[in-house]
Amino acid sequence: MTVEQRRLLTTEIPGPRSRALHERKGAAVASGVGTTLPVYVERAGGGVVVDVDGNQLIDFGSGIAVTTVGNAAPRVVEAVQAQVAAFTHTCFMVTPYEGYVAVAEKLNELTPGTHDKRSALFNSGAEAVENAVKIARHHTGRQAVVAFDHAYHGRTNLTMALTAKSMPYKSGFGPFAGEVYRVPMAYPYRWPTGPENCADEAFATFVEQVHAQVGEQNTAAVIVEPIQGEGGFVVPAPGFLARVAEWCAAHGIVFVADEIQSGFCRTGDWFACEFEGVVPDLITTAKGIAGGLPLAAVTGRAEMMDAVHTGGLGGTYGGNPVACAAALAAIETMQADDLCGAAKRIESTMLPRLQALAEKYGSVGDVRGRGAMLAVELVEPGTSTPDPALTAALSAACHREGLITLTAGTYGNVLRFLPPLVIGDDLLHEGLDILDAAFAGHA
Ligand SMILES: *Cc1c(COP(=O)(O)O)cnc(C)c1O
């Protein structure tokens, strides 16, 4: 079933059927599981989500950077249907199958660097991050892991420890895993002495803090998102990542790039760290990998990945055959349809319009991101004081008009845009018109 690529509002948002379902949710689903926009989905395709009231919403969220190839992408649907009819599960650790091997081959080929690589597959991003840490510890014989301010790495115990933001991710859920240390991120917009000093000073602080507070000889891994996701699409100051990676190599520390949100053509490259020529030792992927099916991976240097004894990595569902079939179809779509090029096209359409907003409205403190991973940071005009209330109000205004937008940021003051890479220019402009109008209505 294909979905017509246009916005259509038939009721207020959310409509009566969605509201009724939301009441059922309240009575049946744990309230800790929140929803950004309580419209209940009936179907979706490309860049449009259709709700149970017949409203058609423009999707600037992709289910948090997951449906990069579009929702219900034709190749993915076909591959999943064929695989699910052939077999649904055997457990790769019991009786293996080709799909898992083929996904590993693709990941080894597409991730940065020409060195010998191996991959292991898991179910969720958090699980991939946990396994990257296991591998780094096993390989180095060290325990400490260094993560950054504004980082987001997941919601399991170890990944909560790696994640920076307390509310809602960590608050009340401690104690957290040990041997996790946090250092400042090279966040140009908020660097105290100005963006021009950010890379140098952040790198110096990083080196000094790891040396003095952790010890290089105790440090197994440094983990970083090449563009931070939940933390507010913070793009590290140019040169910072490369210097951190180089410093890690000099000290035998595993440099882990968490590309769970930024990977798979999202930023205009296959992986965001390619933009600066950074080659990670280990890279974690998930979200965009499989067109919406749950799959995640760790890919990295063969000697590190293979340091773990047989049986030390795995999981019942890791690399499920249906998810693997979806991943192969999603990757084929990215290659055949040049979705890296599509992300660059989206940037060239969206970025000037976001910059125009910044010129018009003092509340836009910063416009940043790359490819189809773009954001505006909202502040009280003339200051850099975060304005989370305006951010929430603008997002709600977009939702009412049938545009799915997401917020982010440590201070809750970032509007982030993650359209599917197959979205048409007309929908993109229409979504931006809605955003314009939302700003005009809150000026
Ligand atoms: C979403 C995300 C995770 C966690 O992935 P889950 O599949 O939700 O466990 C980890 N790291 C980054 C950068 C993410 O964006």
The ligand as a Gaussian input file, in Angstrom:
#p B3LYP/6-31G(d) Opt

LIG

0 1
 C       19.363000       6.224000      20.097000
 C       20.782000       6.212000      20.449000
 C       21.333000       5.201000      21.249000
 C       20.489000       4.106000      21.862000
 O       19.852000       3.338000      20.882000
 P       18.591000       2.412000      21.317000
 O       18.328000       1.607000      20.081000
 O       17.493000       3.361000      21.659000
 O       19.031000       1.593000      22.460000
 C       22.686000       5.228000      21.491000
 N       23.475000       6.183000      20.976000
 C       22.991000       7.170000      20.196000
 C       23.917000       8.195000      19.637000
 C       21.629000       7.234000      19.921000
 O       21.138000       8.229000      19.189000

